[in-house]
Structure formats: C-alpha cells, structure tokens
Amino acid sequence: MLTVIGEGLVDVVQRSSGIQAHVGGSPLNVAVGLARLDHPVQFIGRYGRDAYGESVAAHLKSSSVLLPVGPDELPTSVATALIDDDDGAASYTFELAWELPGLADRLPFMLQATTLLHTGSIATMLAPGAAEVLSAVEHAHPLATISFDPNCRPSIITDVDYARRQAEKFVTLADVVKASDEDLEWLYPGEEPLDSARRWLSLGGSEGPAMVVVTRGAQGPWGVNAAGEADFPAPSVKVADTVGAGDSFMAALLSAIVDLGLDGAQNRKDLRGLSAESLRDLLAHAARAAAVTVSRAGANPPTRAELNRMEAGARTPRETGHAPESAELPSN
C-alpha cells in the first residue's frame, strides 16, 4: 500500500475564456497519479461536508484512491489559479484550512501496510497540520520509503527562514526528494539550485535522501545520488497549461521506484545503490508523465496505458537534444 498525506482542495481556474473548478492540491494529485499508474493508494487529508468536499471525495474515488479519513465540519480548501494565456503558467491564491486532529491515535492502524509514504507542499508548512504530518513521517520512517516535494507557496508561507527549516526537517527523513529550481531559488536565495540539491543529498547522513531531483522547466529534470548526477531533456509537447505537471512527475518517479521493487525501508540500501544511468531512466519516465499532463488542461495525470504509449514513441528529436527551443515543460 502507498500512502499520500497532505492537502486536497479545489482549484478554481480563471482564464480569459471563463472559470472552471477542478479538484487539486499537490499531494492529492500525486495520490491520483499513483493510482492511475495502477498502484494501491490511500490519501490521508481533509475536506469539508460541502459541495467542494463532495467533489474531492468523488474525484479520489473515481481513480480508486482509498479515503481512510472522512469529511469534517471545516470548509473545503480552495486555490484560485490565474492562467496566463501566453504560456499557460498558473499563479495561485488560497483559502485554506489544514489540520488533522486525532491523527496520531489512528496512525498505527492506517500506516501498518504502507511501503511508501509521500508528502509535501502546504501540508508540511502550514500549522497546525504540519506538525501532525511530521509525526506521521517519523512514525512511517522505520518501515516505509519516504518521499517529499516542498512545492513551495510563498504567497501562503511568507517566512522563508521558517519554510527552509521545515523543508530540511522533511528532507532529512526522506529517501526521495523532488523540488523545482524555483523552490530552491526561493528557499536559498543567491545560491545555485543544483548546489542546494547537492547539499540536501547530504542531510541526514546514511539515513538521508537516496536521491534529490530538480525539475527545471524547458531544461528538463536533473538528479543527484551517491553514484553521480544525471539529467534528461524535456519532451517536446504543446502546452495547454502547467497545472499539476510537477505532481505527475512526482507520481511517475515514485511509480518507477515501486516497479523496481525498491519501496520499503528494507530496500533503502538498494535504492541508495542505484547507478547514475538508472537515475536518468527514472528522470525520463517521470518527464514523459509530466509531458502528458501539460498537453491537456488541468491536473490530469496519465494512466499507465497513456504513459506506456508516450514511452513507446519517446525517441523524439527533443530527447536526442535537437528539439526547437520553444518546447517547454514547467519547472514545478
């Protein structure tokens, strides 16, 4: 069983052509992405007893994501996304409630079969829920692979020193870390993002990350592990919008690790022992999943069949380094 813990919300997407509402939230999108790639997944988050909350639950259930935590009496969180007509990039404002009261008492039961736990974004930064999420990660760490994506939201968490401390707590406990270059530039102003990622790899010592991956928009993803560094050129696609692309990347990265049989704390040594070539293969798989998502509107991750078709036709000029410069993927 894979577990994702974090925020679920409704993205209200504003374009010049009108307004649409989509279920979203970075951890929720990762849960859906993993389920669509045929993994058993449970989502631990919160949503309200309102119309938006019903949409959240229906969306998760439609992708066969399990919901061990039911709705509560708070309003469902809302993110308003303004889409730039020129490049499809999204900017956000939020109305949020993030807390998981009583979670600690239920963790032993809910996490007993978990081989991989993913978290990140608002859930790991916003009080009071962030402390509950950290406790869940600490509880799961002895048995499960831990993954983390800071997916920073400076409009919500404005104190960068606090955000940096929070991020480093989770990085220290994580086996797999993914961040965008924009995340790292904000967390460590004036530093090269890849240098920050290299430093993250050393956090936690022998119990720290097995790999740190950085998404870099049109430059494609880059990663570092004990064996070295790897990168992969971004596939060439026509961008509809960038909503949820980084989450599709994260889900596909984790999916590939699970497919290799490297989930579970008992496999940490093997995960740390991956070659740089294997790391590049993981980046390629995840980048293609993100490419499918940016080619269509909203946070709409690919199914395994869709990703397989993308893989089958993957040897494009872009992937051999000769694509037109206009081809872009999002950085987060």
C-alpha positions as CSV (number, residue, x, y, z in Angstrom):
1,M,0.0,0.0,0.0
2,L,1.2,3.5,-0.9
3,T,0.1,6.4,1.3
4,V,-0.1,10.1,0.5
5,I,-0.7,12.6,3.3
6,G,-1.4,16.2,2.6
7,E,-3.9,18.8,1.4
8,G,-6.8,18.2,-1.0
9,L,-8.5,21.3,-2.4
10,V,-10.4,22.7,-5.3
11,D,-8.6,24.7,-8.0
12,V,-10.8,27.4,-9.3
13,V,-9.1,28.1,-12.7
14,Q,-9.6,31.6,-14.2
15,R,-8.8,32.1,-17.9
16,S,-9.8,34.8,-20.3
17,S,-12.3,32.4,-21.7
18,G,-14.0,31.7,-18.3
19,I,-13.8,30.0,-15.0
20,Q,-13.7,26.3,-14.2
21,A,-13.3,24.3,-11.0
22,H,-11.0,21.3,-10.7
23,V,-10.1,19.1,-7.7
24,G,-6.4,19.6,-6.9
25,G,-3.8,20.0,-4.2
26,S,-0.2,18.8,-4.8
27,P,-0.4,15.6,-2.5
28,L,-3.9,14.8,-3.7
29,N,-2.6,15.0,-7.3
30,V,0.2,12.7,-6.5
31,A,-2.2,10.2,-5.0
32,V,-4.4,10.2,-8.1
33,G,-1.3,10.0,-10.3
34,L,-0.1,6.9,-8.5
35,A,-3.5,5.2,-8.6
36,R,-3.7,5.9,-12.4
37,L,-0.4,4.1,-12.7
38,D,-2.1,1.1,-11.1
39,H,-0.8,1.3,-7.6
40,P,-3.0,0.8,-4.5
41,V,-3.0,4.2,-2.8
42,Q,-4.7,5.8,0.2
43,F,-5.0,9.5,0.7
44,I,-4.9,11.0,4.2
45,G,-6.1,14.5,4.1
46,R,-9.1,16.7,4.9
47,Y,-12.1,18.1,3.1
48,G,-15.4,19.5,4.2
49,R,-19.0,18.5,4.2
50,D,-19.8,20.8,1.4
51,A,-20.2,20.7,-2.4
52,Y,-16.4,21.1,-3.0
53,G,-15.7,18.4,-0.5
54,E,-18.1,16.0,-2.3
55,S,-16.1,16.8,-5.5
56,V,-12.8,16.0,-3.7
57,A,-14.1,12.6,-2.5
58,A,-15.7,11.7,-5.8
59,H,-12.5,12.6,-7.7
60,L,-10.4,10.4,-5.5
61,K,-12.8,7.5,-5.6
62,S,-13.1,7.7,-9.3
63,S,-9.4,6.9,-9.5
64,S,-9.7,4.1,-6.9
65,V,-7.9,6.1,-4.2
66,L,-8.9,4.9,-0.7
67,L,-10.1,7.5,1.9
68,P,-9.5,6.4,5.5
69,V,-10.3,9.9,6.8
70,G,-13.8,11.2,6.2
71,P,-15.1,14.8,5.8
72,D,-15.1,17.3,8.7
73,E,-17.0,20.4,9.5
74,L,-14.5,23.0,8.2
75,P,-14.9,24.4,4.6
76,T,-13.0,22.6,1.9
77,S,-9.9,24.5,0.9
78,V,-9.8,26.5,-2.3
79,A,-7.0,27.6,-4.6
80,T,-7.7,30.2,-7.2
81,A,-5.4,29.7,-10.3
82,L,-5.0,32.5,-12.8
83,I,-3.8,31.1,-16.1
84,D,-1.5,33.2,-18.4
85,D,-2.9,33.0,-21.9
86,D,0.6,33.3,-23.4
87,D,2.5,30.4,-21.8
88,G,-0.2,28.5,-19.8
89,A,1.6,29.2,-16.4
90,A,-0.5,29.3,-13.3
91,S,-0.4,31.8,-10.4
92,Y,-2.3,31.0,-7.2
93,T,-4.2,32.5,-4.2
94,F,-5.5,30.3,-1.4
95,E,-8.3,29.9,1.2
96,L,-7.1,27.1,3.4
97,A,-7.9,25.0,6.5
98,W,-5.2,22.5,7.3
99,E,-5.4,20.3,10.4
100,L,-5.8,16.6,11.1
101,P,-6.9,16.3,14.8
102,G,-6.6,12.9,16.3
103,L,-4.4,11.6,13.5
104,A,-1.6,10.3,15.8
105,D,-4.0,7.9,17.5
106,R,-5.0,6.4,14.2
107,L,-1.6,6.2,12.5
108,P,-0.5,2.7,13.7
109,F,-3.6,1.2,12.0
110,M,-3.7,3.4,8.9
111,L,0.0,3.0,8.1
112,Q,0.6,-0.6,9.1
113,A,0.7,-1.9,5.5
114,T,2.4,1.2,4.0
115,T,5.6,0.6,2.0
116,L,5.9,4.2,0.7
117,L,4.7,7.5,2.2
118,H,4.7,10.7,0.2
119,T,4.0,14.2,1.5
120,G,4.9,17.8,0.7
121,S,3.7,21.3,-0.2
122,I,1.3,23.2,2.1
123,A,0.7,20.2,4.3
124,T,4.3,20.3,5.5
125,M,4.4,24.0,6.1
126,L,1.1,25.3,7.4
127,A,0.2,25.0,11.1
128,P,-1.3,23.2,12.9
129,G,-1.4,20.3,10.4
130,A,2.3,20.4,9.5
131,A,3.3,19.1,13.0
132,E,0.9,16.2,12.5
133,V,2.4,15.4,9.1
134,L,5.9,15.4,10.5
135,S,4.8,13.0,13.2
136,A,3.3,10.7,10.6
137,V,6.6,10.7,8.6
138,E,8.6,9.9,11.7
139,H,6.1,7.1,12.5
140,A,6.4,5.6,9.0
141,H,10.2,6.0,8.5
142,P,11.3,2.7,10.1
143,L,9.1,0.7,7.7
144,A,8.5,2.8,4.6
145,T,10.2,4.7,1.9
146,I,9.6,8.4,2.4
147,S,9.3,10.9,-0.4
148,F,9.0,14.7,-0.1
149,D,8.2,17.6,-2.5
150,P,8.3,21.1,-0.9
151,N,6.3,22.6,-3.8
152,C,6.7,26.0,-2.1
153,R,3.9,28.5,-2.0
154,P,5.4,31.9,-1.0
155,S,2.0,33.5,-1.1
156,I,0.9,31.3,1.8
157,I,4.2,30.7,3.8
158,T,5.9,34.1,3.5
159,D,8.6,33.4,6.1
160,V,11.4,31.8,4.0
161,D,13.6,31.1,7.1
162,Y,10.7,29.1,8.6
163,A,10.0,27.3,5.3
164,R,13.7,26.4,4.9
165,R,13.7,24.9,8.4
166,Q,10.5,22.9,7.7
167,A,11.8,21.7,4.4
168,E,15.1,20.5,5.8
169,K,13.2,18.5,8.6
170,F,11.4,16.5,5.9
171,V,14.5,16.2,3.6
172,T,16.4,14.7,6.5
173,L,13.8,12.0,6.8
174,A,13.2,11.4,3.1
175,D,14.6,8.8,0.8
176,V,13.3,10.5,-2.4
177,V,13.2,14.3,-2.7
178,K,11.9,16.3,-5.7
179,A,12.0,20.1,-5.9
180,S,11.7,22.7,-8.7
181,D,14.5,25.1,-9.4
182,E,12.1,27.8,-8.3
183,D,11.5,26.1,-4.9
184,L,15.3,26.0,-4.3
185,E,15.9,29.6,-5.5
186,W,13.3,30.8,-3.0
187,L,14.5,28.7,-0.1
188,Y,18.1,29.5,-0.7
189,P,18.3,32.9,-2.4
190,G,21.6,33.7,-4.1
191,E,22.6,30.0,-4.4
192,E,22.6,27.8,-7.5
193,P,19.6,25.4,-7.2
194,L,21.7,22.4,-8.1
195,D,24.2,23.2,-5.4
196,S,21.3,23.4,-2.9
197,A,20.2,20.0,-4.1
198,R,23.6,18.5,-3.7
199,R,23.7,19.8,-0.1
200,W,20.3,18.3,0.5
201,L,21.6,14.9,-0.5
202,S,24.0,15.0,2.4
203,L,21.3,15.9,5.0
204,G,20.6,13.0,7.4
205,G,23.8,11.2,6.6
206,S,23.3,7.5,6.0
207,E,19.6,7.9,6.8
208,G,19.1,10.9,4.5
209,P,18.0,11.0,0.9
210,A,18.9,8.4,-1.7
211,M,18.3,10.9,-4.4
212,V,17.4,14.6,-4.9
213,V,15.7,15.5,-8.2
214,V,15.2,19.1,-9.5
215,T,12.7,20.0,-12.3
216,R,13.9,22.9,-14.4
217,G,11.3,23.7,-17.0
218,A,12.5,23.6,-20.6
219,Q,15.9,22.4,-19.4
220,G,14.4,19.1,-18.2
221,P,14.9,17.4,-14.9
222,W,18.2,16.8,-13.2
223,G,19.1,14.5,-10.3
224,V,21.9,13.5,-8.0
225,N,22.5,10.4,-6.0
226,A,25.5,8.6,-4.5
227,A,26.6,7.3,-7.9
228,G,26.6,10.7,-9.5
229,E,24.4,13.1,-11.5
230,A,22.0,12.7,-14.4
231,D,19.7,14.8,-16.5
232,F,17.1,14.3,-19.2
233,P,15.9,16.8,-21.9
234,A,12.3,17.8,-21.6
235,P,10.0,16.1,-24.1
236,S,8.6,18.4,-26.8
237,V,4.8,19.0,-26.3
238,K,2.3,21.7,-27.0
239,V,1.5,23.1,-23.5
240,A,-2.2,23.5,-22.6
241,D,-1.3,24.6,-19.0
242,T,1.1,23.6,-16.3
243,V,-1.4,22.7,-13.6
244,G,-0.4,19.5,-11.8
245,A,2.6,18.7,-14.0
246,G,5.1,18.6,-11.2
247,D,2.8,16.3,-9.3
248,S,2.5,13.9,-12.3
249,F,6.3,13.9,-12.5
250,M,6.5,13.0,-8.8
251,A,3.9,10.2,-9.1
252,A,5.7,8.7,-12.1
253,L,9.1,8.9,-10.3
254,L,7.7,7.1,-7.3
255,S,5.8,4.6,-9.5
256,A,9.0,3.7,-11.3
257,I,10.8,3.1,-7.9
258,V,7.9,0.8,-6.8
259,D,8.0,-1.0,-10.1
260,L,11.7,-1.7,-9.5
261,G,10.8,-3.3,-6.1
262,L,12.7,-0.6,-4.2
263,D,9.9,0.7,-1.9
264,G,10.0,-0.2,1.8
265,A,12.7,0.6,4.4
266,Q,14.2,-2.8,3.9
267,N,15.2,-1.7,0.4
268,R,16.9,1.6,1.3
269,K,20.4,0.2,0.7
270,D,19.5,-0.9,-2.9
271,L,17.7,2.4,-3.5
272,R,20.9,4.3,-2.5
273,G,22.9,2.0,-4.7
274,L,21.2,2.9,-8.0
275,S,23.5,3.9,-10.8
276,A,23.5,7.3,-12.5
277,E,22.2,5.6,-15.6
278,S,19.3,4.2,-13.6
279,L,18.7,7.6,-12.2
280,R,18.5,9.0,-15.7
281,D,15.9,6.3,-16.6
282,L,13.8,7.4,-13.6
283,L,14.0,11.0,-14.8
284,A,13.0,10.1,-18.3
285,H,9.9,8.1,-17.1
286,A,8.8,11.0,-14.9
287,A,9.4,13.7,-17.5
288,R,7.2,11.9,-20.0
289,A,4.4,11.7,-17.5
290,A,4.7,15.4,-16.9
291,A,4.6,15.9,-20.7
292,V,1.3,14.1,-21.0
293,T,-0.2,16.3,-18.2
294,V,0.9,19.7,-19.7
295,S,-0.5,18.7,-23.0
296,R,-4.1,18.9,-21.6
297,A,-5.9,21.2,-19.3
298,G,-5.9,20.8,-15.5
299,A,-4.2,18.4,-13.1
300,N,-4.9,15.4,-15.2
301,P,-2.1,12.8,-14.8
302,P,-1.7,9.9,-17.2
303,T,-2.9,6.4,-16.8
304,R,-0.3,3.6,-17.2
305,A,-1.6,2.9,-20.7
306,E,-1.2,6.5,-21.7
307,L,2.3,6.7,-20.3
308,N,3.2,3.4,-22.0
309,R,2.1,4.9,-25.3
310,M,4.2,8.0,-24.6
311,E,7.2,5.8,-23.8
312,A,6.7,3.7,-27.0
313,G,7.0,6.9,-29.1
314,A,9.6,8.5,-26.9
315,R,12.6,8.7,-29.3
316,T,11.8,12.2,-30.5
317,P,14.3,14.8,-31.6
318,R,13.8,16.6,-28.3
319,E,15.1,13.6,-26.4
320,T,18.3,13.5,-28.5
321,G,18.9,17.1,-27.8
322,H,17.7,18.7,-31.1
323,A,14.2,19.9,-30.3
324,P,13.1,23.5,-31.0
325,E,13.8,25.9,-28.2
326,S,10.0,26.7,-27.9
327,A,9.3,23.3,-26.4
328,E,8.8,23.8,-22.7
329,L,7.7,21.9,-19.6
330,P,7.0,23.6,-16.2
331,S,9.6,23.7,-13.5
332,N,7.4,22.7,-10.6
